[in-house]
Amino acid sequence: MPSITVVGSLNYDLVTYTNKVPGPGETYQAISFENHLGGKGLNEALAASRLSAPNSTTNIRMVGNIGEDSFGKEPKQALVDSNVNVDYVKEIKGISSGVAVILVETNGENRILITAGANGELKPTEEEYQSIFSETEDGDYVILQNEYPDTFKTISWLKANKPRVNIAYNPSPFKEEIADPEIMKQIDLLIVNEGEAADIARTLNLNEKTEESVDNMKKLASALQRKLHQSNCSSAIITMGGQGCCYSTKEGASFTPASKVENIVDTTGAGDTFFGGIVSQLAQKSSLQDAVSFATKASALAIQRKGAAEGIPWFNDIK
């Protein structure tokens, strides 16, 4: 049975909708306020599960922390409701759950402030790594991001102990350490936006142009792919918002345009939906081209709905 293990954050999102973001010392009347579930880890786990085919045998698992508060109970229940295994979601005593304060403007753009809370205590021990990945097999996927402290330790542990497992990584929030060649060559699937791609290119002193264009991003995706682990799936993807995305494998680079969307409601979680959609399809042995096409449609649906987690569609919505 194939598996997808997501190691990362679970947050409670406090979302304010506004016509504009106030400046320093300014008070401004917002439009509305809502509570939503979020955290890149939670979003990616929900997306990987919801976007797997109903008859899929893929086992989706979440590894993360919550606090002893109501902000932690709802994300955990959302995972259960979406058929995600929560055996490794731990409740940490004496600390709050992770919280994100999000400002969403009427044009759909968002600004996010994250308080790590229990996510900041996600530092698995050697024994915990052994337990978590004891049944992980060759060809399985592990999804990682930078909303917990030990991402690089997880990458190194997996490559040392489970070298045939695909490490799928979105380096967000960006940390310059990711551009260390020793880290890059341990990653199997890299998903970045244009800004993150440019940051990595600059840190690695790549000569590729980073100005936004399809040709530039295709060349940059190929350059990034060559820095990755060259076994397993070995692919780099650069998302370009409303334009689409460029991606590269050992066979070459391609571009898939974005789906047309007339009414953008909330872009929060769109990247996580795309990431989960990609991995859900690759775990079911789809080609990268088909996975990108599927995930592009999924993220187009997600941005037409409010909420990072709640906006993630299901497989049958895409079909």
C-alpha positions in Angstrom: 0.0 0.0 0.0 1.6 3.3 -1.0 1.8 6.0 1.6 2.2 9.8 1.8 3.5 11.2 5.1 3.2 14.9 5.8 5.5 16.3 8.5 4.6 19.9 9.4 2.3 22.5 11.0 -1.3 22.6 12.1 -2.6 26.1 12.6 -5.8 27.8 13.5 -6.4 30.8 11.1 -7.9 34.1 12.2 -8.8 35.8 9.0 -9.8 39.4 8.4 -11.2 40.6 5.1 -10.5 44.2 4.2 -10.4 46.7 1.3 -6.9 47.8 2.3 -4.2 47.0 4.9 -3.7 49.8 7.4 -0.4 51.5 7.7 1.6 52.1 10.9 -0.6 53.8 13.6 -3.7 53.6 11.3 -7.0 52.1 12.3 -9.2 50.9 9.4 -12.7 49.4 9.4 -12.5 45.8 8.0 -15.2 44.1 6.1 -15.6 40.8 8.0 -13.8 38.3 10.3 -13.7 34.5 10.1 -12.1 31.5 11.7 -10.5 28.8 9.5 -8.2 25.9 9.8 -4.7 26.0 8.3 -1.0 25.4 8.5 0.9 24.2 5.5 1.2 20.7 7.0 -2.5 20.4 7.6 -3.4 21.9 4.2 -1.0 19.5 2.4 -2.3 16.5 4.2 -6.0 17.4 3.6 -5.2 18.1 -0.1 -3.2 14.8 -0.5 -6.1 12.8 1.0 -9.1 14.7 -0.6 -7.4 14.7 -4.1 -6.7 11.0 -4.0 -9.1 8.9 -6.1 -12.0 7.4 -4.0 -10.8 3.9 -4.7 -7.2 4.7 -3.9 -5.3 2.5 -1.5 -2.8 5.4 -0.6 -2.4 5.8 3.2 -2.2 9.5 4.1 -0.6 10.3 7.5 0.0 13.5 9.4 2.9 14.1 11.8 2.5 17.2 13.9 1.7 18.9 17.2 -1.2 20.7 18.7 -1.7 22.4 22.0 -4.1 21.8 24.9 -6.7 24.2 23.5 -9.7 24.4 21.2 -7.5 25.7 18.5 -5.9 22.3 18.3 -9.0 20.1 18.4 -10.6 21.3 15.2 -7.6 20.8 12.9 -7.1 17.3 14.2 -10.8 16.5 13.7 -10.6 17.9 10.1 -7.8 15.4 9.4 -9.9 12.5 10.7 -12.9 13.7 8.6 -10.7 13.7 5.5 -9.5 10.1 6.2 -6.0 11.2 7.3 -4.2 9.0 9.9 -3.5 11.1 13.0 -1.6 8.5 15.1 1.4 10.9 15.1 -0.4 14.1 15.9 0.7 14.8 19.5 -1.0 17.1 22.0 1.7 19.2 23.8 1.0 20.2 27.4 1.5 23.7 28.5 1.7 25.4 25.1 -0.8 26.8 22.7 -1.6 25.5 19.2 -0.1 27.3 16.2 -2.1 30.4 15.1 -2.0 32.3 11.9 -3.3 35.9 11.6 -4.3 36.5 8.0 -5.3 39.7 6.2 -7.1 39.2 2.9 -7.7 42.1 0.6 -10.7 42.3 -1.8 -8.4 41.5 -4.7 -7.6 38.1 -3.1 -4.1 38.9 -2.0 -3.1 37.9 1.5 -0.6 38.7 4.3 0.1 36.2 7.0 1.6 36.3 10.5 2.4 32.9 12.1 2.8 32.1 15.8 4.4 28.6 15.9 3.1 27.5 19.3 3.1 23.7 19.5 4.5 23.5 15.9 7.8 24.9 17.3 8.2 21.8 19.4 8.0 19.4 16.5 11.5 17.9 16.8 11.3 14.1 16.4 13.9 12.0 18.2 15.8 9.1 16.6 13.3 6.7 18.2 10.4 8.7 16.9 11.7 8.8 13.4 12.2 5.0 13.5 8.6 4.6 14.6 7.1 7.1 12.2 8.8 5.7 9.1 9.0 2.0 10.1 6.5 1.0 7.5 7.5 3.5 4.8 8.5 1.7 1.7 10.5 2.5 -1.5 8.6 4.8 -3.8 6.5 6.3 -1.0 6.3 10.1 -0.5 7.1 12.4 2.4 5.9 16.0 2.2 7.9 18.7 4.0 7.9 22.5 4.4 9.5 25.0 6.8 6.8 25.6 9.4 8.5 23.4 11.9 12.1 23.5 13.3 13.7 20.3 12.1 13.0 20.1 8.4 16.6 19.7 7.4 17.1 17.0 10.1 14.1 15.1 8.6 15.6 15.4 5.1 18.9 14.0 6.2 17.4 11.2 8.3 15.3 10.0 5.4 18.1 10.0 2.9 20.3 8.1 5.3 17.7 5.6 6.4 15.1 5.5 3.6 17.0 6.6 0.4 14.3 5.3 -2.0 11.6 7.3 -0.4 10.6 10.5 -2.4 11.2 13.7 -0.4 8.8 16.3 -1.7 9.7 19.7 -0.4 8.3 23.2 -0.5 10.8 25.6 1.2 8.3 28.0 2.6 8.8 30.2 4.6 12.1 30.4 2.7 15.4 29.8 4.5 18.7 30.3 2.8 20.0 27.0 4.2 17.9 25.2 1.6 20.3 26.4 -1.1 23.2 24.4 0.5 24.1 22.0 -2.2 24.3 19.2 0.4 20.6 19.8 1.2 19.5 20.2 -2.4 20.9 16.9 -3.5 18.9 15.1 -1.0 15.5 16.4 -2.3 13.6 14.4 -4.9 10.7 16.8 -5.7 11.1 20.6 -5.2 8.1 22.9 -5.5 8.7 26.6 -5.3 7.1 29.9 -6.5 9.0 32.4 -8.6 10.2 34.3 -5.6 11.6 31.2 -3.8 13.1 30.0 -7.1 14.9 33.3 -7.5 16.1 33.2 -3.9 17.6 29.8 -4.4 19.1 30.7 -7.7 20.8 33.8 -6.2 22.1 31.8 -3.2 23.5 29.1 -5.4 25.0 31.6 -7.9 23.0 30.1 -10.8 23.4 32.0 -14.0 19.8 31.6 -15.1 17.6 34.7 -15.5 15.0 35.1 -12.8 12.8 37.7 -14.5 9.2 36.4 -14.8 8.7 34.7 -18.1 7.9 31.2 -19.2 11.2 30.7 -21.0 13.2 32.0 -18.0 11.3 29.8 -15.5 11.7 26.7 -17.7 15.4 27.2 -17.8 15.5 27.9 -14.1 13.4 24.8 -13.3 15.9 22.7 -15.3 18.8 24.3 -13.4 17.2 23.5 -10.1 16.4 19.9 -11.2 20.0 19.3 -11.8 20.8 20.2 -8.2 18.4 17.6 -6.8 18.8 13.9 -6.0 19.0 12.3 -9.4 17.3 9.0 -8.5 13.7 8.6 -7.6 11.3 11.2 -9.1 13.9 14.0 -9.4 11.7 16.9 -10.4 11.5 20.7 -9.9 8.3 22.7 -10.2 8.1 26.5 -10.3 4.6 27.9 -9.8 3.8 31.2 -11.5 0.4 32.2 -10.1 -2.1 33.1 -12.7 0.3 32.2 -15.6 0.7 28.5 -14.7 3.7 26.5 -13.8 7.0 25.3 -15.3 8.4 22.0 -14.3 11.5 19.9 -15.2 12.5 16.3 -15.0 15.6 14.6 -16.2 13.9 14.4 -19.6 13.5 18.2 -20.0 11.3 21.1 -19.0 7.6 21.9 -19.8 5.0 24.5 -19.1 1.3 24.1 -18.1 -0.9 27.2 -18.2 -3.2 28.1 -15.3 -6.9 27.4 -15.4 -9.0 30.5 -16.2 -10.6 31.9 -13.0 -13.1 34.8 -13.1 -13.8 35.2 -9.4 -10.8 35.0 -7.1 -12.0 34.8 -3.5 -9.0 33.8 -1.4 -5.5 32.6 -2.5 -4.6 31.3 0.9 -3.8 27.6 0.7 -3.7 27.5 -3.1 -0.1 26.5 -3.2 -0.7 23.8 -0.6 -3.6 22.5 -2.6 -1.4 22.3 -5.7 1.4 20.6 -3.7 -1.0 18.0 -2.2 -2.6 17.4 -5.6 0.8 16.8 -7.3 1.9 14.2 -4.7 -1.5 12.5 -4.5 -1.3 11.8 -8.2 2.4 10.8 -8.3 1.8 8.4 -5.5 -0.9 6.8 -7.7 1.7 6.5 -10.5 0.5 9.3 -12.7 3.0 11.1 -14.9 4.3 14.5 -13.7 2.6 16.1 -16.7 -0.8 14.6 -15.7 -0.2 15.4 -12.0 0.5 19.0 -12.8 -2.6 19.3 -15.0 -4.7 17.8 -12.2 -3.2 20.0 -9.5 -3.6 23.1 -11.6 -7.4 22.5 -11.8 -7.5 21.7 -8.0 -5.8 25.0 -7.1 -8.1 26.9 -9.5 -11.1 25.6 -7.5 -9.5 26.4 -4.2 -9.0 30.1 -4.9 -12.7 30.5 -5.6 -13.5 29.5 -2.0 -12.8 31.0 1.5 -10.4 29.4 3.9 -7.2 27.5 3.4 -8.3 24.1 4.5 -12.0 24.4 3.8 -11.4 25.6 0.3 -9.4 22.4 -0.7 -11.6 20.5 -3.2 -12.1 16.7 -3.4 -11.1 14.4 -6.2 -14.6 14.2 -7.7 -14.8 18.0 -7.8 -11.9 17.9 -10.3 -13.2 15.1 -12.4 
